[in-house]
């Protein structure tokens, strides 16, 4: 098998590249296996990804019709479609999960995004997905809202694997790491089967901060464009290294605990003036994951730079964020806005897809 940049990323730098996309045609047409052969080590999905997959293909029509014929509601049928794709993808990634002793080979599915501000509802939905799918290489995604953080701790205490999503600030990331550790402390028995990642979003931070810097418009502000997201990621990694060390953590390691790896999400560049592999090249370091859109994966395979960059110039990163604050950008407000927008965007995708399925159900009925 040909060694690729993705293989080297893991073998030399300890970073796991995952694919941030999923669709049924890829599962059954060989494309997903081809990605795994090229070095992809996991798969993430979200409501927007499923909206594009299901609305953009006839691959789901036959199963959708069958589910409706069984008396399922449109929403129940939606989850039937999603769970089928997740289960089929899990089967493809299971060998990697076994070979890596549970480090990689995961597939992520997100709870109903309408539950982002509902702790109890999130817990119920996460339990249902975990129990329904019942595979050890599943991650259930829970957003890192104020209501989601205690739900994350509860799910970890119940020995369920969680992918924490929609993280934008180091402060909230610290709360998530505390939720993971406290959840492990409450869990019973050997902890080695519990796994979690924390998805820290990257490119969206630059988009919003750049917008605010341009509104300020001074030379000092404009010089800081394109620097916030990478600096934020580097400080998140520094917090990760600090948290997963010391006596409290070592006591959990003695029980088999695994670190909750930071996962860089939203790593496709949204500004065409930036290098297309910017948010991959600049965030490479051990004990991390980068979930990457397929177009960016293709670019990185072709011309990405594979070298350790994540823990270099950390003090410069701290200075960058201080300078951004000094020119008048409220980074806490940026994080709050991006979290709210992320919740709304996923809920909009979910609701839009349900509306499309309702229309399709009417067509099928007639």
C-alpha positions in Angstrom: 0.0 0.0 0.0 1.3 3.4 -1.0 2.3 5.6 2.0 0.5 9.0 1.9 0.7 12.2 3.8 -2.2 10.9 5.9 -0.3 7.8 6.9 2.8 10.0 7.8 0.7 12.4 9.8 -0.2 9.6 12.1 3.0 7.5 12.1 5.4 10.4 12.6 3.3 13.0 14.4 0.6 11.1 16.3 -2.3 12.9 14.7 -5.2 11.0 13.4 -6.8 12.3 10.2 -10.5 11.7 10.0 -13.0 12.3 7.1 -15.6 15.0 7.8 -18.3 13.7 5.5 -20.5 10.6 4.9 -22.9 9.5 2.3 -24.5 6.2 1.4 -23.0 6.0 -2.1 -19.5 6.2 -0.7 -20.2 3.4 1.8 -21.4 0.9 -0.9 -19.4 2.3 -3.9 -16.0 1.8 -2.4 -15.1 5.4 -1.9 -15.2 5.2 1.9 -12.9 2.2 1.9 -10.6 4.0 -0.5 -10.3 6.9 2.0 -9.4 4.4 4.7 -6.8 2.9 2.5 -5.3 6.3 1.9 -4.9 6.9 5.6 -8.2 8.2 7.0 -8.7 6.9 10.5 -12.3 7.9 11.4 -15.4 9.5 10.2 -17.5 12.4 11.5 -21.0 13.4 10.5 -23.5 16.1 11.5 -27.0 17.2 10.5 -25.8 19.4 7.6 -23.8 16.4 6.2 -26.8 14.2 6.3 -29.0 16.9 4.8 -26.7 17.1 1.7 -26.4 13.3 1.5 -30.1 12.5 1.7 -31.4 15.5 -0.4 -28.7 15.1 -3.0 -29.2 11.4 -3.8 -31.8 8.8 -4.6 -29.8 6.2 -2.6 -32.2 6.7 0.4 -35.6 6.5 -1.4 -36.1 2.7 -1.2 -35.4 2.5 2.5 -37.4 5.6 3.2 -40.4 4.2 1.5 -40.0 0.9 3.3 -39.8 2.6 6.7 -43.0 4.6 5.9 -44.7 1.4 4.9 -43.9 0.0 8.3 -45.8 2.9 9.9 -42.8 4.9 10.9 -43.2 8.7 11.1 -41.1 10.9 8.8 -38.8 11.8 11.7 -38.5 8.1 12.8 -37.7 7.2 9.2 -35.0 9.9 9.1 -33.3 8.3 12.1 -33.7 4.9 10.4 -31.8 6.2 7.4 -29.1 7.8 9.5 -28.6 4.8 11.8 -28.3 2.5 8.8 -25.5 4.7 7.3 -23.7 4.9 10.6 -23.9 1.2 11.2 -22.6 0.4 7.7 -19.7 2.9 8.2 -18.9 1.4 11.6 -18.5 -2.0 10.0 -16.0 -0.6 7.6 -14.0 1.2 10.3 -14.2 -1.6 12.9 -10.9 -3.4 11.7 -9.0 -0.1 12.3 -10.7 0.2 15.8 -9.5 -3.3 16.6 -6.0 -2.8 15.2 -5.5 0.5 17.0 -6.7 -0.9 20.4 -9.6 1.5 20.4 -7.7 4.7 19.5 -9.3 5.2 16.1 -11.9 3.7 13.8 -14.7 5.7 15.2 -17.8 7.1 13.4 -19.7 10.0 14.9 -23.5 10.6 14.9 -25.1 13.7 16.5 -28.1 13.9 18.7 -31.1 16.0 17.5 -29.7 19.5 17.3 -32.9 20.9 18.7 -31.9 19.5 22.1 -28.7 21.7 22.4 -30.2 23.7 25.3 -31.9 20.7 26.9 -29.7 18.6 29.2 -32.3 16.0 30.0 -33.4 15.6 26.4 -29.8 15.4 25.3 -29.0 12.6 27.8 -32.1 10.6 26.7 -31.3 11.0 23.0 -27.6 10.1 23.5 -28.6 6.9 25.5 -31.0 6.0 22.7 -28.5 6.3 19.9 -25.8 4.5 21.9 -28.0 1.6 22.9 -29.7 1.4 19.5 -26.5 1.2 17.5 -24.6 -0.7 20.2 -21.1 -0.7 18.7 -17.9 0.1 20.6 -16.5 2.4 17.8 -19.4 4.7 17.9 -19.2 8.3 19.1 -22.4 10.2 20.0 -22.0 13.9 19.4 -23.2 16.3 22.0 -22.7 20.1 21.6 -20.6 21.9 24.2 -23.4 24.3 25.3 -23.8 25.2 29.0 -26.6 22.6 29.1 -24.6 20.0 27.1 -21.5 20.0 29.4 -23.2 18.2 32.4 -24.8 15.8 29.9 -21.4 15.0 28.6 -20.2 14.2 32.2 -23.2 12.0 32.8 -22.7 10.0 29.5 -19.1 9.4 30.3 -20.0 8.2 33.8 -22.3 5.7 32.1 -19.4 4.3 29.9 -20.6 5.9 26.7 -18.3 7.3 24.0 -18.8 11.0 23.3 -17.6 13.4 20.6 -18.1 16.9 22.1 -18.9 19.3 19.3 -19.2 23.1 18.8 -16.3 24.2 20.9 -15.0 27.7 20.2 -13.3 29.0 23.4 -10.5 27.7 25.6 -12.6 28.5 28.6 -15.5 26.3 27.5 -12.9 23.6 26.5 -11.6 23.5 30.0 -15.2 22.9 31.2 -15.5 20.1 28.8 -12.2 18.5 29.9 -13.4 18.8 33.5 -16.7 17.1 32.5 -14.8 14.2 31.0 -12.5 13.8 33.9 -15.3 14.0 36.5 -17.4 11.6 34.4 -14.5 9.1 34.5 -14.2 9.5 38.2 -17.9 8.5 38.6 -17.7 5.6 36.2 -17.3 2.1 37.5 -14.6 -0.5 36.8 -11.9 -0.4 34.2 -12.0 2.8 32.2 -10.2 1.7 29.0 -13.4 1.1 27.0 -14.5 4.8 27.4 -13.3 7.1 24.7 -14.0 10.8 23.9 -12.8 13.6 21.7 -13.4 17.3 22.0 -14.2 19.0 18.7 -12.6 22.5 18.7 -13.8 24.5 15.7 -11.1 26.5 13.7 -12.0 28.3 10.5 -15.2 29.8 11.7 -13.2 31.7 14.4 -11.2 33.4 11.7 -14.3 34.2 9.6 -16.0 36.0 12.5 -12.9 37.7 14.0 -11.8 38.9 10.5 -15.2 40.4 10.1 -14.9 42.3 13.3 -11.3 43.4 12.7 -12.3 44.8 9.3 -15.1 46.7 10.9 -12.6 48.3 13.3 -10.5 49.1 10.3 -7.2 50.3 11.8 -3.9 49.2 10.5 -3.2 47.4 13.8 -6.5 45.5 13.5 -6.1 44.6 9.8 -2.7 43.2 10.4 -4.3 40.6 12.8 -6.6 39.1 10.2 -6.2 35.3 9.7 -4.4 34.8 13.0 -7.1 34.2 15.6 -8.1 30.6 14.7 -4.7 29.0 14.7 -3.7 30.9 17.9 -6.9 29.7 19.6 -6.1 26.1 18.6 -2.6 26.3 20.0 -3.8 27.6 23.3 -6.5 24.9 23.4 -3.7 22.3 22.9 -1.7 23.9 25.7 -4.7 23.6 28.0 -5.1 19.9 26.9 -1.4 19.2 27.9 -1.9 20.9 31.2 -5.1 19.2 32.1 -4.1 15.6 31.2 -1.2 15.5 33.6 -0.6 15.4 37.3 -1.8 13.2 40.2 -5.6 13.5 39.5 -5.2 12.4 35.9 -2.6 9.7 36.8 -5.1 8.1 39.2 -7.5 7.7 36.3 -4.8 6.4 34.0 -4.1 3.6 36.6 -7.8 2.6 36.0 -7.2 2.5 32.2 -8.4 6.0 31.3 -7.6 7.4 27.9 -7.0 11.1 27.2 -9.8 13.0 25.6 -8.0 14.0 22.4 -8.7 17.5 21.0 -10.2 17.2 17.5 -9.7 20.1 15.1 -13.0 20.7 13.3 -14.1 23.1 10.6 -10.6 22.9 9.0 -11.5 23.6 5.4 -10.5 27.2 4.5 -13.5 29.5 3.9 -11.4 32.4 2.6 -10.1 31.6 -0.9 -7.1 33.8 -0.4 -5.7 31.4 2.3 -3.8 28.2 1.4 -6.3 25.4 1.1 -4.4 23.3 3.7 -3.8 26.1 6.2 -5.8 24.6 9.0 -4.2 21.2 8.6 -0.6 22.2 8.2 -0.6 24.6 11.2 -2.2 22.3 13.7 -0.1 19.1 13.6 0.8 17.6 16.9 0.6 14.4 18.9 -2.5 13.0 20.6 -4.8 15.0 18.4 -7.4 14.4 15.6 -8.1 16.6 12.6 -11.5 15.9 10.9 -11.1 17.2 7.4 -13.6 17.8 4.5 -12.9 15.5 1.5 -11.8 18.4 -0.7 -9.3 19.5 1.8 -8.1 15.9 2.3 -7.5 15.7 -1.4 -5.4 19.0 -1.2 -3.4 17.8 1.8 -2.7 14.5 0.1 -1.4 16.4 -2.9 0.6 19.2 -1.3 0.2 19.3 2.4 3.2 20.0 4.7 3.7 17.3 7.3 5.6 18.6 10.2 4.9 19.3 13.8 3.5 22.8 14.2 0.9 22.7 17.0 3.1 23.4 20.0 5.5 25.8 18.3 5.3 29.6 19.1 2.7 29.1 21.8 3.6 32.4 23.5 3.2 34.2 20.1 -0.2 32.7 19.9 -1.1 34.1 23.3 0.2 37.5 22.2 -1.9 37.4 19.0 -5.1 36.8 21.0 -4.1 39.6 23.5 -3.5 41.9 20.6 -6.9 41.1 19.0 -8.6 41.8 22.4 -6.6 45.1 22.7 -7.8 46.4 19.3 -11.4 45.9 20.4 -12.6 42.4 19.6 -14.4 40.6 22.4 -13.3 37.0 21.9 -15.8 35.7 24.5 -18.6 37.3 22.5 -17.2 35.8 19.3 -17.3 32.3 21.0 -20.9 32.9 22.2 -22.0 34.0 18.8 -20.4 31.1 17.0 -21.9 28.6 19.4 -25.4 30.1 18.9 -24.9 30.2 15.1 -23.6 26.6 15.1 -26.6 25.4 17.0 -29.0 27.3 14.7 -27.3 26.0 11.5 -27.5 22.4 12.5 -31.1 22.7 13.6 -31.9 24.5 10.4 -30.4 21.6 8.4 -32.2 19.1 10.4 -35.6 20.9 10.1 -35.1 21.5 6.4 -34.3 17.9 5.7 -37.4 16.8 7.7 -39.5 19.2 5.5 -38.0 17.7 2.4 -38.7 14.2 3.6 -42.3 15.2 4.4 -42.7 16.3 0.8 -41.1 13.1 -0.4 -43.5 11.1 1.8 -46.4 12.9 0.2 -45.1 12.1 -3.3 -44.6 8.5 -2.4 -48.1 8.3 -1.0 -49.6 9.7 -4.2 
